[in-house]
Amino acid sequence: MTTSGSPTGRRALPHRGRAWLFGVVVPVLVTAAAWIVVLRLLPRLPAQVALHWGVDGVDRVGTHAELLREAGVIGGVSLVVLAVLSLATGRTALVRRLVLGLATGCAVFFAGILLTQVLLHVGLDDPFQAGSPDGGFLLTVVAALAAGALAGALAGADPDLPAVEAVPGDAPRTALGTHERAVWTRQAGPSARSRRWIWYAVLVYAAASLGFAVVTQSWFVAVIMLVIVPVALTMFVWDVRVDAGGLTARGSFGWPRQHVPAAEVVRAYVRDVSPIREFGGWGLRSAMDETVGVVVRRGEAIVVERTGRRRLVVTVDDAATGAALLNTYAERARGNAPGTPDDDGATATGAGAATA
């Protein structure tokens, strides 16, 4: 018989009510409301409508059916796929927040794009007189990001799920005395040479985005392209810490943050990680099996098996020391291991494991 604290035990995905709300109900309501408005406005549109805008304005027109078909296919596929993902995934908070945020945000985005295109034609006789959609598209992006962020924030944190099984006997440990505690810290990030290339790439990307905006006379495109830069920069350098509370990894600005409480650690060990093959890239990632990865380079990583069939991978130097100390604190958190610290225990900090 397995228990809820077992890494292999079958356990219902958490926050299913929120998954239904933000992954299915809200997106369906947003989409339905947008289409009701659009269908009511169709009689006030010209026989043909603009389907694409170029530098000089409208450069392609088509029938109402073409506009609705394109919007319906793209929005419908997004709605169905993200609804399925919302209900089928979400073992970890990161994946749950990401999927539910995408489900709600994409529904708002596709609804806003369609409404913008339709509203630009209300009362016109000639579709080539339709104004630029940039303002409406920009407002749509802001609304979609806000809605997605709100849905992600309300998706629910990971529930407390303390382990009930002992740390495996073959898991490495750090030898600590009864009243000793230790802290292990490392900074995880690319090499100095790689960081220089990253900054060069950021500058080239920013210049290309602005140049494209000037050529196309569409600042909306530049905003969309540039908004991802500050988010990406938070993912390259992480501060990793193991202490009595567990393992914590923080981005270079204190966010994002990943934390595994010591009480929920089943075991920690070290293995080599391939960012592309296992996670599809670098930064804060999720693999197909919902393993969360703080992946900044190829090579050794701490792998933390967590209760509820969850797993965190952090690529960092001296991973063996961090993993061993984490196993020691996981054992102490069970309350059945010698050397459990009390209030008289001292704490030592440093770039590595230190005891006092």
N, C-alpha and C positions, 0 to 999 in steps of 0.2 A: 504493500500500500504506500502511495506517495503522499507527501504533505505539501501544503502551499509554499513551504520554504525550500522545497526541493527544486534544483535547477531543471529537472526533467519532468516534474509533475505537471499535469494538464490543469490549466487555470484559465478562467474566462478573462478575456481582454478587459482592462479597466475602463471605466467611464463610457459605457456603451450608450447611455442616454445622450451624452454630449456628442458622441459620434453620429448618432441619428440626427440630432438637432443641427449641427454645423456642417455635417457631411451630406445630408440628404434634404431635410426639411427646409432650412434657410435657402440653400441654393435653388431648390424647386420653386419656392415662393418668389424669390427675386426674379428668376427666369420667367415665371408665369406672369408676374406683374408687368415686366417689360414687354412681353409679347402682347398682352391685353392692350397696353397703351399704343403699341405699334399698329396693331390691327384696327384700332379705332381711328388712327390718323391716316391710314392708307387712302381713304377717299379724298383727302386734302393734298395729296401728292401729285406731281405731274405723271404722265403716262410712263415716262422713263426717269430713272434716278441715277445719280452719280455712284459709281462703284469704286473709283480710284481717283486720287488727286496727285498731280505731279507738281513740278516747280511752278508752272504757269497756271495752276488751277486744275479743274476737272479734266481728265484725259481719257476717261472710259465711262460709258453709261450702259445701263441695261434695264431690264424690266423689273417690276416689283418681285416677281417670282425668283429672279436671279439673286437679288439682294437677300430675300428671306431664305432661299435655299442655302446660300453660303453661310449665313449667320446661323441657321438652324443646324446644319451639319457640324460645324466647328463647336458651337455651344453645346449641342446635344451630346456629342462624343465626350467632351470634357465633363459634362454633368454626370454621365453614366460611369465613366472610368473612375472619376474621383469619388463618386458615391460608393462604388464597390471597394475601392482602396480604404475609404473611411471605415467601412464595416468589417473589412478583413484584416486590417493592420492596426497598430496602436499599442503594441506591447510596451514600448518605451515612450516617455513624455516627448522626446525630440521628434520621433516619427509621428506621433499623434498630433502634436501642434503643427507640424509641417503639413500633413495631409489635410487636416481640417481647415487650416488657414488657406491652403490652396483651393479647397473645394468652395469655400465661401468667397474668397477673393476672386477666383476665376469666374464665378457666376456673376458677381458685380461687374467685373471687367467686360465680359462678353455682352451683358445686358446694356452697359453704358455705351459701348462701341455702336451697337445696333441703334439705340435711341439717338445717339449723336447724328448718325447718318440720316435717320428719318427726320429728325427735327429740323435739319438744315434745309429740307425741301418743302416744309409746310408753307402753303400759299404761293409757291412758285409755279410758273408755266414752263420754264426752261431749266432742265437739270444743270446746264453749264453755268447757271447763275448761282449755284450753291456755293456758299462761302467756305473758308478753310475749316476743317474739322479739328485743327490742332488744339484749340481751347477746350473743346468738349472732350477730346481724347486725354488731354492732360488732367482735367478734372476727374475723368473716369479712372485714370491710373491712381490718382491720390485716393479716391474713394475705395478702389479695390484694395490698395495697400492697407488702408485704415481698417476696412472690414476684415481682411485676412489676418491682420495683426490682432484684432480684437478676438476673432474666433480662436486663433492660436493661444492667446493668453487665457481664454476661458476653457481650453480643451482639457484641463485637469493635470495636476502634477502626478508623479508616480506615487502610488499608495505605499505606506510603510509595509514592508514584507520581510521581517527578520528571518534569518536562516535558523533552522532547527536541527540540521545535521552538522556533525563535527567537520572541521576542516580536514580534508584528506591528509593522511599521514605522510604522503610523499611530497606534499606541497612545501616549498622552501620557507624557512622562517628565520627571523633575526633573534639572536640570543639576547634577551633582556632580563635583568634581575627583577625581583618582586616590586621594587619601588622605582624602577627605571622606566622612562619614556623616551621616545626619540621622534624626530621630525626629519623627513627626507624631502628635499626640494630640488627641482631642476627646471631649467628653461628649455622648452621644446620649440625648435624652429629650424628653418633651413640654414645652411652655412652662410658665412658672410658674403662669399662670392655669389651665392644664389640670391641673397637678399638684394644685392646690387642689381642683378638682372631683373628681379621682380619690380624694383622701382623704375628701371628703364622701361619695362613693359607697360607699367601703369601710365607713365608719361606719354609714351607713344599712343596708347589706347585713348587717353584723354584728348590728345591733339587730333587724332583721327576722328573722334566723336564730334569735336567742335568743327573740324573741317567739313565733315559730312553735313552738319547742320547748316553751315554757311552755304554750301553748294546747293542743297535742297531747299534752303530757306524754311526749314522746319526745326524749330528749337525743341519741339516735342520729342523728336527722335534723339536729340542730344541728351535731354533729361533722362529718358529711358535708359540710354546707354551708360550714362555717368552715375546713375543712382546706385548701381551695384558696386562701384569702386570702394566706397568707405566700408561697406559690408564685407567685401572680400578681404580688405586689409586687416580686419579684426581676426582673421582666421590663420594668419601665418606664424604668429608667435604666441606661445602659451606658457603660463606658469603652472607647473605641476607640483602638487604637494601631497605627501602621505603623512598623516598623523593619527592620533587616537580616534578622530572622527571619521576617518576613511580616506579615500582618494578624491582630490579636487583638482580640476583643470580649468583655468580661466584664460580667456583670450587676452590679447595685449592691452585692451582698454577695460579689463575687468569683466567683459562680456564678449562672447557667450560663456556660460559656465556649465560644466558637467561635474556632478558629485555622486559618488557611490558611498553610502554610509558603511562603516566597518561591519555593522550588524547584518548587512545584506550581502556581504562578500562570501561567496561559496568557496572560491579559491582564486589565487592570482598566480600567473606564470609568465614566462617570456617566450616570444617567438618572433621571427622575422615577418615583416608585412610588406606587401607590394601595393602601393596606393592605387595604381591604375587597375590592376587585375582584380583586387578585392573590393575597392570602394569607388572606382571610376574617377578618381581625382584626389585632390588635396584639400585640406581644411576640415571643417566639422562635417562629417559624412555619415551616411547610413548605408549598410550593405543590404543585399536582397533579403537576408534572414533577419533584418532589423538590428544587426550588430551596429552599435554607434562607434564611430571612429574619430579620434582627434589625430589626423594624419597629416604631418608636415614634411615627411621625407620617407624614403625607403629604408628599411632596416629594422633593428630591434625595437620591440614595443612591449609594454605591460598589457597583458590580456587579463581582464577582470571578469570572471564568471559571477553573475549576480542572480539572486533569487528571482523567480518568475520567468525563467528561461531568457534572461537578458544578458547582454555582454557589452563591455566597453573596451576599446583598444586605443592605447595612447602611444604613439611613437616618441621615444625619449631615450637619451643616453642613460647609462647605468640603470637600465630597467630591472636588472636582477635584484639590485639592492632595494628598490622601491617595492617590487613584488613580494620579496621576503618580509619586509616590514609590514606590508599590508596584511599578509597572512597571519602574522603575529597578532596584530590588532583585531583581525577578524576572529581569531581564537579567543582573545580576551573578551571580545564583545559577547561571546556565547555565555560567559560567566562560569565556564567549567575548565578554565586553563590556569595553570600556575602562573604567577607573575602578574596578576591583574593589578593595575595601578590604583592607588587610592589618592586622596587629596594631598598626601605628603610627598607624592612623586614629583620629581623635577622634570623640566622640559628643556631640551637642547635643540637648537635650530641650526641649519646650515645647508650648504649645497652638497647633500649626501646624508647618510644616516649617522646621527650622533646620539649618544646616550648620556644620561646624567643620573 
